[in-house]
Amino acid sequence: MSKYTYITLRERPQLRDSAAEWFHHKWQVPREAYLECMEEYLDNETEYGWDFFAWFKEMMSPI
């Protein structure tokens, strides 16, 4: 059974690359654009956050 949880990218910055890839495949926006926005958020240059609902089984993934 899966457990869902709410997290921010600042709480789990190691999700940056996999999240950017997921959003790229979902919306066809260049991966680099997501990475740039995520880096600005992680560097506290913006408060436009990156929040995720994540599921936990053996590993965590943005959904």
All heavy atoms as TSV, in Angstrom:
chain	resi	resn	atom	element	x	y	z
A	1	MET	N	N	0.840	-1.180	0.000
A	1	MET	CA	C	0.000	0.000	0.000
A	1	MET	C	C	0.885	1.244	0.000
A	1	MET	O	O	1.879	1.310	0.701
A	1	MET	CB	C	-0.903	-0.016	1.224
A	1	MET	CG	C	-1.847	1.132	1.286
A	1	MET	SD	S	-2.976	0.916	2.683
A	1	MET	CE	C	-4.198	2.064	2.223
A	2	SER	N	N	0.493	2.241	-0.761
A	2	SER	CA	C	1.261	3.481	-0.864
A	2	SER	C	C	0.851	4.454	0.240
A	2	SER	O	O	-0.285	4.491	0.672
A	2	SER	CB	C	1.021	4.143	-2.216
A	2	SER	OG	O	1.479	3.343	-3.245
A	3	LYS	N	N	1.803	5.249	0.650
A	3	LYS	CA	C	1.557	6.332	1.593
A	3	LYS	C	C	1.915	7.630	0.883
A	3	LYS	O	O	2.996	7.760	0.342
A	3	LYS	CB	C	2.427	6.156	2.827
A	3	LYS	CG	C	2.262	7.281	3.828
A	3	LYS	CD	C	3.196	7.108	4.997
A	3	LYS	CE	C	3.053	8.286	5.935
A	3	LYS	NZ	N	4.012	8.214	7.026
A	4	TYR	N	N	0.984	8.581	0.873
A	4	TYR	CA	C	1.226	9.859	0.234
A	4	TYR	C	C	1.612	10.887	1.281
A	4	TYR	O	O	1.109	10.881	2.392
A	4	TYR	CB	C	-0.019	10.335	-0.508
A	4	TYR	CG	C	-0.345	9.491	-1.703
A	4	TYR	CD1	C	-1.157	8.371	-1.592
A	4	TYR	CD2	C	0.171	9.808	-2.950
A	4	TYR	CE1	C	-1.445	7.585	-2.689
A	4	TYR	CE2	C	-0.112	9.035	-4.056
A	4	TYR	CZ	C	-0.921	7.928	-3.923
A	4	TYR	OH	O	-1.198	7.152	-5.014
A	5	THR	N	N	2.515	11.771	0.902
A	5	THR	CA	C	2.924	12.842	1.800
A	5	THR	C	C	3.170	14.111	0.993
A	5	THR	O	O	3.379	14.059	-0.214
A	5	THR	CB	C	4.188	12.437	2.599
A	5	THR	OG1	O	4.407	13.388	3.619
A	5	THR	CG2	C	5.403	12.347	1.704
A	6	TYR	N	N	3.114	15.249	1.659
A	6	TYR	CA	C	3.314	16.563	1.056
A	6	TYR	C	C	4.697	17.056	1.449
A	6	TYR	O	O	5.029	17.083	2.640
A	6	TYR	CB	C	2.232	17.510	1.574
A	6	TYR	CG	C	2.359	18.925	1.116
A	6	TYR	CD1	C	1.868	19.313	-0.119
A	6	TYR	CD2	C	2.953	19.883	1.924
A	6	TYR	CE1	C	1.965	20.633	-0.541
A	6	TYR	CE2	C	3.060	21.196	1.513
A	6	TYR	CZ	C	2.561	21.561	0.288
A	6	TYR	OH	O	2.668	22.855	-0.124
A	7	ILE	N	N	5.509	17.408	0.457
A	7	ILE	CA	C	6.862	17.892	0.735
A	7	ILE	C	C	7.171	19.085	-0.161
A	7	ILE	O	O	6.526	19.285	-1.185
A	7	ILE	CB	C	7.924	16.800	0.516
A	7	ILE	CG1	C	7.872	16.299	-0.921
A	7	ILE	CG2	C	7.772	15.683	1.513
A	7	ILE	CD1	C	9.011	15.377	-1.283
A	8	THR	N	N	8.171	19.848	0.239
A	8	THR	CA	C	8.661	20.923	-0.618
A	8	THR	C	C	10.035	20.523	-1.159
A	8	THR	O	O	10.709	19.660	-0.583
A	8	THR	CB	C	8.804	22.248	0.146
A	8	THR	OG1	O	9.867	22.145	1.080
A	8	THR	CG2	C	7.504	22.632	0.851
A	9	LEU	N	N	10.421	21.150	-2.224
A	9	LEU	CA	C	11.729	20.871	-2.803
A	9	LEU	C	C	12.848	21.247	-1.835
A	9	LEU	O	O	13.884	20.593	-1.806
A	9	LEU	CB	C	11.889	21.615	-4.133
A	9	LEU	CG	C	13.148	21.303	-4.926
A	9	LEU	CD1	C	13.208	19.825	-5.298
A	9	LEU	CD2	C	13.204	22.162	-6.182
A	10	ARG	N	N	12.637	22.265	-1.033
A	10	ARG	CA	C	13.660	22.630	-0.043
A	10	ARG	C	C	13.842	21.542	1.010
A	10	ARG	O	O	14.930	21.389	1.550
A	10	ARG	CB	C	13.313	23.960	0.618
A	10	ARG	CG	C	13.587	25.124	-0.293
A	10	ARG	CD	C	13.371	26.441	0.405
A	10	ARG	NE	N	13.566	27.537	-0.526
A	10	ARG	CZ	C	12.836	28.631	-0.526
A	10	ARG	NH1	N	11.885	28.799	0.377
A	10	ARG	NH2	N	13.053	29.577	-1.415
A	11	GLU	N	N	12.778	20.803	1.292
A	11	GLU	CA	C	12.896	19.698	2.248
A	11	GLU	C	C	13.658	18.511	1.645
A	11	GLU	O	O	14.330	17.790	2.366
A	11	GLU	CB	C	11.513	19.215	2.683
A	11	GLU	CG	C	10.744	20.204	3.499
A	11	GLU	CD	C	9.312	19.775	3.739
A	11	GLU	OE1	O	8.707	19.087	2.891
A	11	GLU	OE2	O	8.792	20.137	4.794
A	12	ARG	N	N	13.531	18.341	0.345
A	12	ARG	CA	C	14.161	17.206	-0.344
A	12	ARG	C	C	14.809	17.665	-1.645
A	12	ARG	O	O	14.375	17.305	-2.745
A	12	ARG	CB	C	13.123	16.125	-0.666
A	12	ARG	CG	C	12.381	15.575	0.510
A	12	ARG	CD	C	13.229	14.551	1.259
A	12	ARG	NE	N	12.602	14.149	2.481
A	12	ARG	CZ	C	11.802	13.109	2.617
A	12	ARG	NH1	N	11.532	12.353	1.596
A	12	ARG	NH2	N	11.279	12.839	3.800
A	13	PRO	N	N	15.860	18.491	-1.580
A	13	PRO	CA	C	16.477	19.017	-2.805
A	13	PRO	C	C	17.032	17.936	-3.726
A	13	PRO	O	O	17.197	18.175	-4.920
A	13	PRO	CB	C	17.582	19.933	-2.275
A	13	PRO	CG	C	17.846	19.475	-0.893
A	13	PRO	CD	C	16.548	18.929	-0.375
A	14	GLN	N	N	17.277	16.745	-3.209
A	14	GLN	CA	C	17.776	15.661	-4.045
A	14	GLN	C	C	16.744	15.214	-5.080
A	14	GLN	O	O	17.087	14.505	-6.029
A	14	GLN	CB	C	18.233	14.467	-3.184
A	14	GLN	CG	C	17.137	13.738	-2.456
A	14	GLN	CD	C	16.783	14.309	-1.093
A	14	GLN	OE1	O	17.082	15.454	-0.782
A	14	GLN	NE2	N	16.137	13.487	-0.265
A	15	LEU	N	N	15.502	15.663	-4.953
A	15	LEU	CA	C	14.467	15.329	-5.937
A	15	LEU	C	C	14.482	16.246	-7.157
A	15	LEU	O	O	13.724	16.028	-8.097
A	15	LEU	CB	C	13.082	15.398	-5.281
A	15	LEU	CG	C	12.785	14.367	-4.221
A	15	LEU	CD1	C	11.406	14.603	-3.639
A	15	LEU	CD2	C	12.895	12.973	-4.811
A	16	ARG	N	N	15.321	17.262	-7.139
A	16	ARG	CA	C	15.327	18.267	-8.206
A	16	ARG	C	C	15.384	17.661	-9.599
A	16	ARG	O	O	14.531	17.943	-10.450
A	16	ARG	CB	C	16.491	19.228	-8.004
A	16	ARG	CG	C	16.515	20.364	-9.013
A	16	ARG	CD	C	17.837	21.024	-9.012
A	16	ARG	NE	N	18.797	20.027	-9.518
A	16	ARG	CZ	C	20.026	20.296	-9.856
A	16	ARG	NH1	N	20.494	21.498	-9.719
A	16	ARG	NH2	N	20.822	19.372	-10.316
A	17	ASP	N	N	16.360	16.828	-9.883
A	17	ASP	CA	C	16.524	16.293	-11.236
A	17	ASP	C	C	15.373	15.386	-11.655
A	17	ASP	O	O	14.860	15.511	-12.769
A	17	ASP	CB	C	17.847	15.539	-11.358
A	17	ASP	CG	C	19.046	16.466	-11.283
A	17	ASP	OD1	O	18.900	17.672	-11.595
A	17	ASP	OD2	O	20.129	15.987	-10.920
A	18	SER	N	N	14.945	14.506	-10.760
A	18	SER	CA	C	13.850	13.606	-11.129
A	18	SER	C	C	12.537	14.372	-11.273
A	18	SER	O	O	11.726	14.059	-12.147
A	18	SER	CB	C	13.715	12.454	-10.135
A	18	SER	OG	O	13.430	12.934	-8.850
A	19	ALA	N	N	12.330	15.398	-10.451
A	19	ALA	CA	C	11.117	16.206	-10.574
A	19	ALA	C	C	11.118	16.990	-11.883
A	19	ALA	O	O	10.106	17.054	-12.583
A	19	ALA	CB	C	10.992	17.160	-9.390
A	20	ALA	N	N	12.247	17.586	-12.232
A	20	ALA	CA	C	12.339	18.332	-13.495
A	20	ALA	C	C	12.067	17.412	-14.677
A	20	ALA	O	O	11.365	17.795	-15.622
A	20	ALA	CB	C	13.711	18.979	-13.628
A	21	GLU	N	N	12.576	16.223	-14.615
A	21	GLU	CA	C	12.340	15.254	-15.701
A	21	GLU	C	C	10.866	14.869	-15.774
A	21	GLU	O	O	10.290	14.797	-16.859
A	21	GLU	CB	C	13.208	14.012	-15.469
A	21	GLU	CG	C	13.217	13.055	-16.623
A	21	GLU	CD	C	13.866	13.624	-17.879
A	21	GLU	OE1	O	14.774	14.462	-17.774
A	21	GLU	OE2	O	13.447	13.219	-18.981
A	22	TRP	N	N	10.238	14.651	-14.634
A	22	TRP	CA	C	8.818	14.285	-14.613
A	22	TRP	C	C	7.968	15.403	-15.208
A	22	TRP	O	O	7.112	15.161	-16.057
A	22	TRP	CB	C	8.376	13.986	-13.180
A	22	TRP	CG	C	6.981	13.463	-13.118
A	22	TRP	CD1	C	6.590	12.152	-13.203
A	22	TRP	CD2	C	5.777	14.235	-12.975
A	22	TRP	NE1	N	5.226	12.068	-13.119
A	22	TRP	CE2	C	4.696	13.335	-12.981
A	22	TRP	CE3	C	5.522	15.593	-12.846
A	22	TRP	CZ2	C	3.374	13.750	-12.858
A	22	TRP	CZ3	C	4.206	16.008	-12.731
A	22	TRP	CH2	C	3.148	15.099	-12.734
A	23	PHE	N	N	8.211	16.651	-14.755
A	23	PHE	CA	C	7.440	17.776	-15.282
A	23	PHE	C	C	7.693	17.971	-16.777
A	23	PHE	O	O	6.779	18.303	-17.531
A	23	PHE	CB	C	7.746	19.056	-14.508
A	23	PHE	CG	C	7.086	19.117	-13.163
A	23	PHE	CD1	C	7.840	19.027	-12.009
A	23	PHE	CD2	C	5.715	19.261	-13.044
A	23	PHE	CE1	C	7.239	19.080	-10.753
A	23	PHE	CE2	C	5.094	19.312	-11.807
A	23	PHE	CZ	C	5.863	19.219	-10.654
A	24	HIS	N	N	8.918	17.801	-17.211
A	24	HIS	CA	C	9.249	17.909	-18.635
A	24	HIS	C	C	8.428	16.917	-19.454
A	24	HIS	O	O	7.826	17.277	-20.476
A	24	HIS	CB	C	10.739	17.668	-18.841
A	24	HIS	CG	C	11.117	17.370	-20.255
A	24	HIS	ND1	N	11.054	18.313	-21.260
A	24	HIS	CD2	C	11.545	16.226	-20.827
A	24	HIS	CE1	C	11.428	17.747	-22.400
A	24	HIS	NE2	N	11.732	16.490	-22.167
A	25	HIS	N	N	8.370	15.676	-19.021
A	25	HIS	CA	C	7.602	14.666	-19.761
A	25	HIS	C	C	6.107	14.931	-19.690
A	25	HIS	O	O	5.392	14.663	-20.653
A	25	HIS	CB	C	7.928	13.264	-19.245
A	25	HIS	CG	C	9.239	12.767	-19.728
A	25	HIS	ND1	N	9.471	12.411	-21.042
A	25	HIS	CD2	C	10.408	12.591	-19.082
A	25	HIS	CE1	C	10.724	12.035	-21.179
A	25	HIS	NE2	N	11.324	12.140	-20.014
A	26	LYS	N	N	5.645	15.451	-18.575
A	26	LYS	CA	C	4.214	15.722	-18.407
A	26	LYS	C	C	3.751	16.891	-19.265
A	26	LYS	O	O	2.703	16.835	-19.896
A	26	LYS	CB	C	3.924	16.002	-16.922
A	26	LYS	CG	C	2.500	16.353	-16.607
A	26	LYS	CD	C	1.599	15.168	-16.692
A	26	LYS	CE	C	0.210	15.531	-16.215
A	26	LYS	NZ	N	-0.731	14.467	-16.460
A	27	TRP	N	N	4.529	17.986	-19.315
A	27	TRP	CA	C	4.079	19.227	-19.948
A	27	TRP	C	C	4.886	19.639	-21.172
A	27	TRP	O	O	4.591	20.658	-21.781
A	27	TRP	CB	C	4.081	20.363	-18.925
A	27	TRP	CG	C	3.260	20.037	-17.720
A	27	TRP	CD1	C	3.727	19.768	-16.471
A	27	TRP	CD2	C	1.836	19.926	-17.645
A	27	TRP	NE1	N	2.674	19.498	-15.622
A	27	TRP	CE2	C	1.502	19.581	-16.314
A	27	TRP	CE3	C	0.805	20.070	-18.581
A	27	TRP	CZ2	C	0.194	19.388	-15.895
A	27	TRP	CZ3	C	-0.499	19.875	-18.146
A	27	TRP	CH2	C	-0.787	19.542	-16.828
A	28	GLN	N	N	5.938	18.905	-21.529
A	28	GLN	CA	C	6.790	19.198	-22.683
A	28	GLN	C	C	7.470	20.566	-22.615
A	28	GLN	O	O	7.818	21.159	-23.634
A	28	GLN	CB	C	6.016	19.073	-24.016
A	28	GLN	CG	C	5.630	17.669	-24.393
A	28	GLN	CD	C	4.445	17.143	-23.611
A	28	GLN	OE1	O	3.440	17.818	-23.496
A	28	GLN	NE2	N	4.573	15.963	-23.059
A	29	VAL	N	N	7.644	21.081	-21.427
A	29	VAL	CA	C	8.441	22.292	-21.219
A	29	VAL	C	C	9.888	21.810	-21.052
A	29	VAL	O	O	10.125	20.786	-20.414
A	29	VAL	CB	C	7.961	23.059	-19.967
A	29	VAL	CG1	C	8.885	24.214	-19.639
A	29	VAL	CG2	C	6.529	23.539	-20.175
A	30	PRO	N	N	10.864	22.516	-21.625
A	30	PRO	CA	C	12.249	22.045	-21.519
A	30	PRO	C	C	12.674	21.793	-20.068
A	30	PRO	O	O	12.387	22.590	-19.162
A	30	PRO	CB	C	13.070	23.184	-22.124
A	30	PRO	CG	C	12.128	23.845	-23.073
A	30	PRO	CD	C	10.773	23.749	-22.420
A	31	ARG	N	N	13.345	20.693	-19.882
A	31	ARG	CA	C	13.845	20.293	-18.561
A	31	ARG	C	C	14.689	21.406	-17.940
A	31	ARG	O	O	14.612	21.674	-16.743
A	31	ARG	CB	C	14.662	19.014	-18.727
A	31	ARG	CG	C	15.198	18.437	-17.473
A	31	ARG	CD	C	15.946	17.128	-17.797
A	31	ARG	NE	N	16.473	16.524	-16.599
A	31	ARG	CZ	C	17.658	16.832	-16.066
A	31	ARG	NH1	N	18.430	17.722	-16.636
A	31	ARG	NH2	N	18.069	16.237	-14.968
A	32	GLU	N	N	15.481	22.069	-18.762
A	32	GLU	CA	C	16.361	23.139	-18.280
A	32	GLU	C	C	15.573	24.292	-17.671
A	32	GLU	O	O	16.044	24.940	-16.735
A	32	GLU	CB	C	17.257	23.640	-19.411
A	32	GLU	CG	C	18.253	22.611	-19.916
A	32	GLU	CD	C	17.626	21.522	-20.805
A	32	GLU	OE1	O	16.525	21.742	-21.373
A	32	GLU	OE2	O	18.218	20.443	-20.889
A	33	ALA	N	N	14.394	24.574	-18.206
A	33	ALA	CA	C	13.561	25.650	-17.659
A	33	ALA	C	C	13.118	25.309	-16.239
A	33	ALA	O	O	13.133	26.168	-15.347
A	33	ALA	CB	C	12.353	25.898	-18.554
A	34	TYR	N	N	12.721	24.056	-16.025
A	34	TYR	CA	C	12.350	23.631	-14.677
A	34	TYR	C	C	13.543	23.692	-13.733
A	34	TYR	O	O	13.430	24.153	-12.602
A	34	TYR	CB	C	11.765	22.215	-14.690
A	34	TYR	CG	C	10.389	22.154	-15.281
A	34	TYR	CD1	C	10.155	21.501	-16.473
A	34	TYR	CD2	C	9.307	22.759	-14.641
A	34	TYR	CE1	C	8.892	21.447	-17.023
A	34	TYR	CE2	C	8.034	22.713	-15.178
A	34	TYR	CZ	C	7.825	22.047	-16.372
A	34	TYR	OH	O	6.573	22.002	-16.909
A	35	LEU	N	N	14.693	23.207	-14.222
A	35	LEU	CA	C	15.888	23.216	-13.374
A	35	LEU	C	C	16.269	24.639	-12.969
A	35	LEU	O	O	16.651	24.887	-11.821
A	35	LEU	CB	C	17.053	22.528	-14.082
A	35	LEU	CG	C	16.930	21.012	-14.215
A	35	LEU	CD1	C	18.040	20.479	-15.110
A	35	LEU	CD2	C	16.954	20.346	-12.851
A	36	GLU	N	N	16.166	25.573	-13.892
A	36	GLU	CA	C	16.481	26.969	-13.583
A	36	GLU	C	C	15.560	27.515	-12.495
A	36	GLU	O	O	16.017	28.138	-11.529
A	36	GLU	CB	C	16.376	27.822	-14.840
A	36	GLU	CG	C	16.740	29.262	-14.622
A	36	GLU	CD	C	16.650	30.092	-15.902
A	36	GLU	OE1	O	16.784	29.527	-16.999
A	36	GLU	OE2	O	16.446	31.310	-15.771
A	37	CYS	N	N	14.267	27.277	-12.641
A	37	CYS	CA	C	13.305	27.744	-11.639
A	37	CYS	C	C	13.538	27.071	-10.287
A	37	CYS	O	O	13.453	27.714	-9.241
A	37	CYS	CB	C	11.882	27.459	-12.106
A	37	CYS	SG	S	11.353	28.491	-13.464
A	38	MET	N	N	13.831	25.789	-10.328
A	38	MET	CA	C	14.064	25.063	-9.084
A	38	MET	C	C	15.325	25.547	-8.383
A	38	MET	O	O	15.351	25.675	-7.158
A	38	MET	CB	C	14.137	23.564	-9.357
A	38	MET	CG	C	12.812	22.971	-9.731
A	38	MET	SD	S	12.997	21.237	-10.177
A	38	MET	CE	C	11.290	20.818	-10.542
A	39	GLU	N	N	16.364	25.847	-9.152
A	39	GLU	CA	C	17.599	26.369	-8.552
A	39	GLU	C	C	17.361	27.725	-7.896
A	39	GLU	O	O	17.876	27.997	-6.814
A	39	GLU	CB	C	18.710	26.474	-9.601
A	39	GLU	CG	C	19.391	25.173	-9.887
A	39	GLU	CD	C	20.028	24.540	-8.652
A	39	GLU	OE1	O	20.711	25.240	-7.876
A	39	GLU	OE2	O	19.824	23.336	-8.456
A	40	GLU	N	N	16.583	28.587	-8.547
A	40	GLU	CA	C	16.257	29.893	-7.957
A	40	GLU	C	C	15.513	29.708	-6.639
A	40	GLU	O	O	15.772	30.425	-5.670
A	40	GLU	CB	C	15.436	30.729	-8.931
A	40	GLU	CG	C	16.239	31.224	-10.107
A	40	GLU	CD	C	15.408	31.965	-11.133
A	40	GLU	OE1	O	14.169	32.079	-10.960
A	40	GLU	OE2	O	15.994	32.416	-12.131
A	41	TYR	N	N	14.606	28.748	-6.606
A	41	TYR	CA	C	13.869	28.467	-5.377
A	41	TYR	C	C	14.814	27.931	-4.301
A	41	TYR	O	O	14.783	28.381	-3.151
A	41	TYR	CB	C	12.752	27.470	-5.675
A	41	TYR	CG	C	11.974	27.038	-4.469
A	41	TYR	CD1	C	11.159	27.929	-3.777
A	41	TYR	CD2	C	12.031	25.728	-4.027
A	41	TYR	CE1	C	10.438	27.525	-2.661
A	41	TYR	CE2	C	11.310	25.312	-2.921
A	41	TYR	CZ	C	10.515	26.214	-2.245
A	41	TYR	OH	O	9.804	25.802	-1.150
A	42	LEU	N	N	15.664	26.986	-4.664
A	42	LEU	CA	C	16.596	26.422	-3.687
A	42	LEU	C	C	17.609	27.441	-3.184
A	42	LEU	O	O	18.063	27.366	-2.043
A	42	LEU	CB	C	17.316	25.213	-4.291
A	42	LEU	CG	C	16.449	23.976	-4.503
A	42	LEU	CD1	C	17.208	22.928	-5.302
A	42	LEU	CD2	C	15.950	23.416	-3.183
A	43	ASP	N	N	17.965	28.419	-4.027
A	43	ASP	CA	C	18.910	29.478	-3.639
A	43	ASP	C	C	18.221	30.660	-2.961
A	43	ASP	O	O	18.836	31.707	-2.752
A	43	ASP	CB	C	19.676	29.975	-4.871
A	43	ASP	CG	C	20.629	28.939	-5.420
A	43	ASP	OD1	O	21.004	27.994	-4.680
A	43	ASP	OD2	O	21.014	29.065	-6.604
A	44	ASN	N	N	16.936	30.510	-2.647
A	44	ASN	CA	C	16.143	31.561	-1.988
A	44	ASN	C	C	16.058	32.845	-2.793
A	44	ASN	O	O	15.933	33.926	-2.236
A	44	ASN	CB	C	16.687	31.849	-0.580
A	44	ASN	CG	C	16.501	30.681	0.346
A	44	ASN	OD1	O	15.403	30.148	0.476
A	44	ASN	ND2	N	17.579	30.256	0.977
A	45	GLU	N	N	16.122	32.737	-4.113
A	45	GLU	CA	C	15.972	33.898	-4.980
A	45	GLU	C	C	14.510	34.168	-5.299
A	45	GLU	O	O	14.177	35.231	-5.808
A	45	GLU	CB	C	16.755	33.695	-6.273
A	45	GLU	CG	C	18.252	33.615	-6.055
A	45	GLU	CD	C	19.019	33.266	-7.314
A	45	GLU	OE1	O	18.441	33.343	-8.420
A	45	GLU	OE2	O	20.197	32.897	-7.196
A	46	THR	N	N	13.651	33.210	-5.022
A	46	THR	CA	C	12.215	33.359	-5.225
A	46	THR	C	C	11.490	32.522	-4.197
A	46	THR	O	O	12.046	31.564	-3.666
A	46	THR	CB	C	11.785	32.935	-6.651
A	46	THR	OG1	O	10.388	33.185	-6.811
A	46	THR	CG2	C	12.058	31.465	-6.908
A	47	GLU	N	N	10.270	32.912	-3.914
A	47	GLU	CA	C	9.435	32.122	-3.008
A	47	GLU	C	C	8.357	31.369	-3.768
A	47	GLU	O	O	7.486	30.763	-3.156
A	47	GLU	CB	C	8.808	33.006	-1.933
A	47	GLU	CG	C	9.802	33.390	-0.856
A	47	GLU	CD	C	10.476	32.174	-0.208
A	47	GLU	OE1	O	9.779	31.223	0.192
A	47	GLU	OE2	O	11.713	32.184	-0.107
A	48	TYR	N	N	8.398	31.422	-5.101
A	48	TYR	CA	C	7.484	30.589	-5.876
A	48	TYR	C	C	7.944	29.158	-5.690
A	48	TYR	O	O	8.939	28.730	-6.266
A	48	TYR	CB	C	7.471	30.989	-7.353
A	48	TYR	CG	C	6.848	32.341	-7.579
A	48	TYR	CD1	C	7.627	33.426	-7.945
A	48	TYR	CD2	C	5.485	32.519	-7.390
A	48	TYR	CE1	C	7.052	34.678	-8.135
A	48	TYR	CE2	C	4.906	33.763	-7.574
A	48	TYR	CZ	C	5.696	34.837	-7.953
A	48	TYR	OH	O	5.124	36.059	-8.131
A	49	GLY	N	N	7.243	28.455	-4.837
A	49	GLY	CA	C	7.708	27.159	-4.366
A	49	GLY	C	C	7.468	25.993	-5.297
A	49	GLY	O	O	6.716	26.063	-6.263
A	50	TRP	N	N	8.137	24.941	-4.976
A	50	TRP	CA	C	7.987	23.651	-5.627
A	50	TRP	C	C	7.547	22.676	-4.553
A	50	TRP	O	O	8.324	22.266	-3.708
A	50	TRP	CB	C	9.304	23.218	-6.280
A	50	TRP	CG	C	9.584	24.019	-7.488
A	50	TRP	CD1	C	10.296	25.172	-7.564
A	50	TRP	CD2	C	9.133	23.748	-8.804
A	50	TRP	NE1	N	10.317	25.637	-8.840
A	50	TRP	CE2	C	9.611	24.777	-9.643
A	50	TRP	CE3	C	8.368	22.737	-9.374
A	50	TRP	CZ2	C	9.344	24.828	-11.003
A	50	TRP	CZ3	C	8.105	22.781	-10.737
A	50	TRP	CH2	C	8.593	23.815	-11.527
A	51	ASP	N	N	6.247	22.370	-4.594
A	51	ASP	CA	C	5.657	21.475	-3.615
A	51	ASP	C	C	5.173	20.231	-4.345
A	51	ASP	O	O	4.697	20.309	-5.479
A	51	ASP	CB	C	4.476	22.141	-2.915
A	51	ASP	CG	C	4.869	23.465	-2.286
A	51	ASP	OD1	O	6.019	23.578	-1.837
A	51	ASP	OD2	O	4.030	24.368	-2.255
A	52	PHE	N	N	5.264	19.108	-3.679
A	52	PHE	CA	C	4.903	17.841	-4.301
A	52	PHE	C	C	4.066	16.999	-3.349
A	52	PHE	O	O	4.235	17.058	-2.144
A	52	PHE	CB	C	6.155	17.004	-4.625
A	52	PHE	CG	C	7.200	17.735	-5.389
A	52	PHE	CD1	C	8.336	18.211	-4.750
A	52	PHE	CD2	C	7.075	17.942	-6.752
A	52	PHE	CE1	C	9.315	18.881	-5.452
A	52	PHE	CE2	C	8.044	18.615	-7.458
A	52	PHE	CZ	C	9.167	19.087	-6.813
A	53	PHE	N	N	3.209	16.205	-3.936
A	53	PHE	CA	C	2.658	15.070	-3.226
A	53	PHE	C	C	3.493	13.901	-3.696
A	53	PHE	O	O	3.671	13.687	-4.887
A	53	PHE	CB	C	1.182	14.837	-3.569
A	53	PHE	CG	C	0.270	15.762	-2.824
A	53	PHE	CD1	C	-0.264	16.870	-3.443
A	53	PHE	CD2	C	-0.039	15.517	-1.499
A	53	PHE	CE1	C	-1.092	17.727	-2.757
A	53	PHE	CE2	C	-0.860	16.379	-0.802
A	53	PHE	CZ	C	-1.402	17.488	-1.426
A	54	ALA	N	N	4.057	13.197	-2.780
A	54	ALA	CA	C	4.948	12.096	-3.130
A	54	ALA	C	C	4.387	10.804	-2.565
A	54	ALA	O	O	3.701	10.804	-1.547
A	54	ALA	CB	C	6.347	12.348	-2.586
A	55	TRP	N	N	4.679	9.737	-3.253
A	55	TRP	CA	C	4.275	8.425	-2.746
A	55	TRP	C	C	5.497	7.653	-2.338
A	55	TRP	O	O	6.562	7.799	-2.911
A	55	TRP	CB	C	3.439	7.664	-3.771
A	55	TRP	CG	C	4.132	7.438	-5.087
A	55	TRP	CD1	C	4.118	8.276	-6.170
A	55	TRP	CD2	C	4.947	6.320	-5.469
A	55	TRP	NE1	N	4.869	7.750	-7.182
A	55	TRP	CE2	C	5.378	6.549	-6.783
A	55	TRP	CE3	C	5.326	5.152	-4.820
A	55	TRP	CZ2	C	6.198	5.649	-7.465
A	55	TRP	CZ3	C	6.137	4.256	-5.501
A	55	TRP	CH2	C	6.554	4.519	-6.811
A	56	PHE	N	N	5.335	6.884	-1.312
A	56	PHE	CA	C	6.430	6.094	-0.774
A	56	PHE	C	C	6.094	4.614	-0.920
A	56	PHE	O	O	5.057	4.166	-0.483
A	56	PHE	CB	C	6.660	6.399	0.705
A	56	PHE	CG	C	7.170	7.764	0.964
A	56	PHE	CD1	C	6.326	8.838	1.069
A	56	PHE	CD2	C	8.537	7.984	1.080
A	56	PHE	CE1	C	6.796	10.110	1.294
A	56	PHE	CE2	C	9.027	9.250	1.310
A	56	PHE	CZ	C	8.164	10.310	1.421
A	57	LYS	N	N	6.970	3.930	-1.562
A	57	LYS	CA	C	6.954	2.468	-1.544
A	57	LYS	C	C	8.381	2.105	-1.211
A	57	LYS	O	O	8.781	2.193	-0.071
A	57	LYS	CB	C	6.509	1.895	-2.882
A	57	LYS	CG	C	5.013	1.968	-3.121
A	57	LYS	CD	C	4.618	1.160	-4.323
A	57	LYS	CE	C	3.117	1.233	-4.502
A	57	LYS	NZ	N	2.665	0.442	-5.620
A	58	GLU	N	N	9.152	1.759	-2.239
A	58	GLU	CA	C	10.579	1.509	-2.018
A	58	GLU	C	C	11.381	2.784	-2.205
A	58	GLU	O	O	12.467	2.912	-1.685
A	58	GLU	CB	C	11.080	0.432	-2.982
A	58	GLU	CG	C	10.464	-0.918	-2.708
A	58	GLU	CD	C	10.945	-1.965	-3.680
A	58	GLU	OE1	O	11.952	-1.728	-4.368
A	58	GLU	OE2	O	10.306	-3.007	-3.770
A	59	MET	N	N	10.863	3.709	-2.990
A	59	MET	CA	C	11.556	4.971	-3.226
A	59	MET	C	C	10.528	6.076	-3.383
A	59	MET	O	O	9.366	5.817	-3.602
A	59	MET	CB	C	12.451	4.871	-4.464
A	59	MET	CG	C	11.688	4.616	-5.748
A	59	MET	SD	S	12.723	4.287	-7.170
A	59	MET	CE	C	13.743	5.713	-7.235
A	60	MET	N	N	10.958	7.311	-3.291
A	60	MET	CA	C	10.058	8.438	-3.415
A	60	MET	C	C	10.139	9.011	-4.814
A	60	MET	O	O	11.219	9.143	-5.384
A	60	MET	CB	C	10.416	9.501	-2.384
A	60	MET	CG	C	9.448	10.647	-2.364
A	60	MET	SD	S	9.686	11.728	-0.973
A	60	MET	CE	C	11.428	11.917	-0.955
A	61	SER	N	N	8.989	9.380	-5.376
A	61	SER	CA	C	8.927	9.996	-6.693
A	61	SER	C	C	7.872	11.086	-6.688
A	61	SER	O	O	6.834	10.931	-6.046
A	61	SER	CB	C	8.533	8.962	-7.756
A	61	SER	OG	O	9.476	7.940	-7.811
A	62	PRO	N	N	8.089	12.193	-7.415
A	62	PRO	CA	C	7.026	13.186	-7.553
A	62	PRO	C	C	5.933	12.607	-8.421
A	62	PRO	O	O	6.207	11.835	-9.335
A	62	PRO	CB	C	7.708	14.363	-8.227
A	62	PRO	CG	C	8.931	13.814	-8.853
A	62	PRO	CD	C	9.304	12.570	-8.101
A	63	ILE	N	N	4.698	12.919	-8.120
A	63	ILE	CA	C	3.599	12.447	-8.957
A	63	ILE	C	C	2.830	13.611	-9.493
A	63	ILE	O	O	2.948	14.706	-9.023
A	63	ILE	CB	C	2.662	11.487	-8.214
A	63	ILE	CG1	C	2.015	12.190	-7.013
A	63	ILE	CG2	C	3.399	10.246	-7.784
A	63	ILE	CD1	C	0.881	11.420	-6.439
